């Protein structure tokens, strides 16, 4: 199974050029457009996502548009270009124009098998469409961003472009603890009916203006999987009485929406005899939002299982990392 990637955002690079546009030159070297990739906190009251480092083996698909208001020819600058890490930086062979211009960007990550992004035949930075497939096994964190209107003066290129990424999926996690003496082992957790495949359409409503950019996204054509085991805890975990809650596996990245249930398979050992059970927790009234981390905190004793759902930020605030393109 492919590595499980938790979330997103912290250092990227990107870059614009058109074969009909002159380049900016500094000491006879063309200047590529540089990105900071940072994560945007969710604005919904049920929780916020703070972000983690952008995975170094993620590539992104980017489109760019020359906005109105600078006396340049308005229109697409480039679209559907892949930028991936090359040595210390992410590069894609795109450069700043020599004339003054405002360039707006639209980006989706990752670009990899199972996450295919396309931009329109015209006005590339206005919208993108991403098809997510087989994410029950791939577990990619899909993100999107619209770059703020970036102004070039014609004399020098900006050092960076701030790209504020949003997570397009929900992250479902589990913790376990016990208050009883017998040895309890959590063998696996299986999610039923969650959605892993679908089409993400991102709309950048201000792609052709000099105003700050804003992108919204929506899922369609979603489909689920009958039974997906939480990855990252193949050997299970053994609980210790009254110890702090232990995280189980890496959680699941799912398309926002709801699932039908999850099943806990666990073993209780009493007087040397092991008894294995399945416990099913119904999710009939649960709806998950994008960019949220949902944690189901499970407490097991000999008489009952208590489950307390919660919503919390994803781990560790994202850090802005400068990308110095030489």
C-alpha positions in Angstrom: 0.0 0.0 0.0 1.2 3.5 -0.8 2.5 5.7 2.0 -0.2 7.5 4.0 0.2 11.2 3.6 -1.3 13.4 6.3 -1.9 16.8 5.2 -0.5 19.6 3.7 1.3 22.7 3.3 4.6 24.2 3.6 7.0 24.7 0.7 6.5 24.9 -3.0 7.7 26.6 -6.1 6.0 27.7 -9.2 6.6 29.7 -12.1 5.3 31.3 -15.3 6.2 31.7 -18.9 4.7 31.9 -22.3 6.7 31.5 -25.5 5.2 34.8 -26.7 6.3 36.7 -23.6 9.8 38.1 -22.8 11.5 36.9 -19.6 12.9 38.9 -16.7 16.7 38.5 -16.6 18.9 39.2 -13.6 22.6 38.7 -14.2 21.7 37.0 -17.5 19.8 34.3 -15.6 16.0 33.9 -16.1 14.0 34.1 -12.9 11.5 31.4 -12.1 8.3 32.2 -10.1 8.7 31.0 -6.5 6.0 29.8 -4.1 5.4 29.5 -0.4 2.8 26.8 0.1 1.0 27.5 3.3 -2.2 26.1 4.8 -5.4 28.0 5.4 -7.3 27.5 8.7 -10.8 26.4 8.2 -13.4 29.1 8.9 -16.2 26.8 10.0 -17.0 26.8 13.7 -16.7 23.0 14.1 -13.0 23.1 13.9 -9.9 24.4 12.1 -7.0 22.9 10.2 -3.6 24.3 11.0 -1.5 22.2 8.7 1.8 20.2 8.5 4.8 20.2 6.2 4.0 19.7 2.5 5.2 16.2 1.5 8.4 16.5 -0.4 7.3 13.9 -2.9 4.1 15.7 -3.8 3.9 17.4 -7.1 1.3 20.0 -8.0 -0.6 21.0 -11.1 -0.7 24.8 -11.7 -2.4 27.2 -14.0 -1.7 31.0 -14.4 -3.6 33.9 -15.8 -2.5 37.5 -16.7 -5.1 39.7 -15.1 -6.8 42.9 -16.4 -5.6 46.3 -15.3 -1.9 46.4 -16.1 -1.9 47.3 -19.7 -0.8 43.8 -20.8 -2.6 41.3 -23.0 -5.1 39.7 -20.7 -5.4 35.9 -20.9 -3.9 32.6 -20.0 -0.2 32.5 -19.1 0.0 28.7 -18.7 -2.1 25.8 -17.6 -1.9 22.2 -16.6 1.8 22.4 -15.7 3.4 20.0 -13.3 5.9 21.2 -10.7 7.8 18.7 -8.7 10.9 18.7 -6.5 14.2 18.9 -8.4 17.1 18.8 -5.9 16.2 21.3 -3.2 13.3 23.0 -5.0 10.1 22.4 -6.9 10.5 23.5 -10.5 8.5 23.5 -13.7 10.3 25.7 -16.1 8.1 28.7 -16.0 9.3 32.3 -15.7 8.2 35.8 -14.8 7.3 38.1 -17.7 9.5 41.1 -18.2 6.7 43.6 -18.4 4.6 44.7 -15.4 1.7 42.4 -14.9 -0.5 40.8 -12.3 -0.5 37.0 -12.4 -3.1 34.9 -10.7 -2.6 31.2 -10.0 -4.7 28.1 -9.4 -3.1 24.9 -8.1 -4.1 21.4 -7.1 -1.9 18.8 -5.3 -0.8 16.1 -5.5 -0.2 15.2 -9.1 0.1 11.5 -9.1 -1.5 8.2 -10.1 -5.1 8.3 -8.7 -5.3 12.1 -8.6 -5.7 13.5 -12.1 -6.2 17.2 -12.6 -7.2 19.0 -15.7 -7.8 22.7 -16.4 -10.2 24.2 -19.0 -9.3 24.7 -22.7 -9.4 28.5 -22.0 -9.2 30.6 -18.9 -7.1 27.9 -17.2 -6.9 29.6 -13.8 -10.7 30.0 -13.6 -11.4 26.4 -12.7 -9.9 22.9 -12.4 -11.3 19.4 -12.2 -9.6 16.7 -10.3 -10.6 13.0 -10.4 -9.8 11.1 -7.3 -9.7 7.3 -7.6 -8.7 4.4 -5.4 -8.1 6.6 -2.4 -9.1 3.8 0.0 -5.7 2.4 -0.7 -3.7 5.4 -1.9 -4.8 7.8 0.9 -3.6 11.0 -0.8 -4.4 14.4 0.9 -5.9 16.4 -1.9 -5.4 20.2 -1.7 -6.2 23.3 -3.7 -5.2 26.9 -3.7 -5.7 30.2 -5.6 -2.7 32.6 -5.6 -3.2 36.2 -4.5 -2.8 38.6 -7.4 0.9 38.9 -7.7 2.3 42.2 -9.2 5.5 42.3 -11.2 7.1 45.7 -11.9 9.0 44.9 -15.0 12.2 45.7 -13.2 12.3 42.8 -10.8 10.3 39.7 -10.0 8.8 39.1 -6.6 10.8 36.7 -4.4 7.8 34.5 -3.8 4.1 33.8 -4.3 2.0 33.0 -1.3 -0.3 30.1 -2.1 -2.8 29.3 0.6 -3.8 25.7 0.4 -7.1 24.2 1.6 -7.7 20.5 2.3 -10.4 19.0 0.2 -10.9 15.8 2.3 -12.0 14.9 5.8 -9.5 13.1 8.1 -11.1 10.4 10.4 -9.0 9.2 13.4 -9.4 6.9 16.3 -8.0 6.7 19.9 -8.4 3.9 22.4 -8.1 3.5 26.2 -9.3 1.0 28.8 -10.2 1.3 32.5 -10.1 -2.4 33.2 -7.4 -5.0 34.2 -7.8 -7.7 31.6 -5.6 -7.3 28.6 -7.4 -5.7 25.7 -5.9 -5.5 22.2 -7.4 -3.5 19.3 -6.8 -5.6 16.2 -8.3 -3.4 13.5 -10.9 -0.7 12.7 -12.9 -1.0 9.5 -14.9 1.9 8.0 -18.0 1.0 6.0 -19.7 3.2 3.4 -17.3 6.2 3.4 -16.7 7.9 0.0 -13.2 7.7 -1.4 -13.6 8.4 -5.1 -15.1 11.4 -6.9 -14.6 14.6 -8.9 -13.4 17.8 -7.2 -14.3 21.0 -9.1 -12.4 24.1 -8.0 -13.7 27.5 -9.0 -11.5 30.6 -8.9 -14.1 33.4 -9.2 -11.5 36.3 -9.4 -9.0 34.8 -11.8 -9.2 37.7 -14.3 -9.0 40.6 -11.9 -6.3 42.3 -9.7 -8.4 41.6 -6.6 -7.2 39.0 -4.0 -8.1 35.5 -5.2 -10.7 33.2 -3.7 -11.4 29.6 -4.6 -14.2 27.3 -3.7 -14.5 23.6 -4.3 -17.2 21.0 -4.5 -17.3 17.2 -4.8 -19.5 15.3 -7.3 -19.9 11.8 -8.7 -18.7 10.4 -5.4 -18.6 6.7 -4.6 -17.7 4.6 -1.6 -16.2 1.3 -0.5 -17.9 -1.3 1.5 -15.1 -2.0 4.0 -11.8 -0.1 4.4 -9.4 -1.0 7.2 -7.6 2.0 8.9 -4.0 1.8 7.7 -0.8 2.0 9.8 -1.7 -0.3 12.6 -1.4 -3.7 11.0 -0.3 -5.5 14.2 -2.9 -3.7 16.3 -2.3 -2.0 19.7 -2.5 -3.4 23.3 -4.2 -1.1 25.8 -2.9 -0.5 29.4 -5.3 0.2 32.2 -5.9 3.9 32.8 -3.1 4.9 30.4 -3.5 7.9 28.2 -5.5 7.3 25.0 -3.5 5.6 22.3 -3.8 6.6 18.6 -4.8 3.8 16.3 -3.1 3.9 12.9 -3.0 6.9 10.6 -6.7 7.4 10.2 -8.6 7.6 6.9 -8.8 10.5 4.4 -12.3 10.4 2.9 -14.4 12.7 0.7 -16.6 14.9 2.9 -19.9 13.3 3.7 -21.0 10.4 5.8 -20.4 6.7 6.2 -22.7 4.0 7.5 -20.6 2.6 10.4 -17.2 1.6 11.7 -16.4 -1.8 13.2 -13.8 -2.3 16.0 -12.3 -5.8 16.2 -10.7 -6.4 19.6 -9.5 -9.2 21.8 -10.0 -9.5 25.6 -7.7 -11.9 27.4 -9.0 -13.2 30.8 -7.1 -15.9 32.8 -5.1 -16.7 29.7 -8.1 -17.2 27.5 -8.5 -14.8 24.5 -12.0 -13.7 23.4 -12.3 -11.8 20.1 -15.3 -9.6 19.3 -16.6 -7.1 16.7 -18.3 -4.0 17.9 -20.2 -1.9 15.3 -20.8 1.8 15.8 -23.5 3.3 13.6 -22.9 6.6 11.9 -26.4 7.3 10.6 -26.5 11.0 11.7 -22.8 11.8 11.0 -21.7 14.3 8.3 -18.1 15.2 7.9 -16.8 18.5 6.4 -13.7 19.2 4.3 -10.5 20.3 6.1 -11.6 18.8 9.4 -10.0 16.2 11.6 -12.6 14.0 13.3 -11.4 11.8 16.2 -13.5 9.0 17.7 -12.2 8.5 21.3 -13.1 5.0 22.4 -13.0 3.8 26.0 -13.4 0.0 26.7 -14.1 -1.8 29.9 -15.7 -5.2 30.7 -19.3 -3.9 30.6 -19.5 -1.3 27.9 -17.7 0.7 25.1 -18.0 4.5 25.2 -17.3 6.5 22.1 -16.9 10.3 22.3 -16.5 12.0 18.8 -14.5 15.2 18.7 -13.2 17.7 16.1 -9.8 19.3 16.5 -7.0 21.0 14.4 -4.7 18.8 12.3 -1.3 18.4 13.9 1.3 21.3 14.1 0.8 24.7 12.4 2.3 25.0 8.9 5.5 26.8 8.5 6.3 29.2 5.7 9.5 28.0 4.0 11.2 30.3 1.5 12.1 28.8 -1.8 15.2 30.5 -3.2 15.3 29.8 -6.9 18.6 30.4 -8.6 
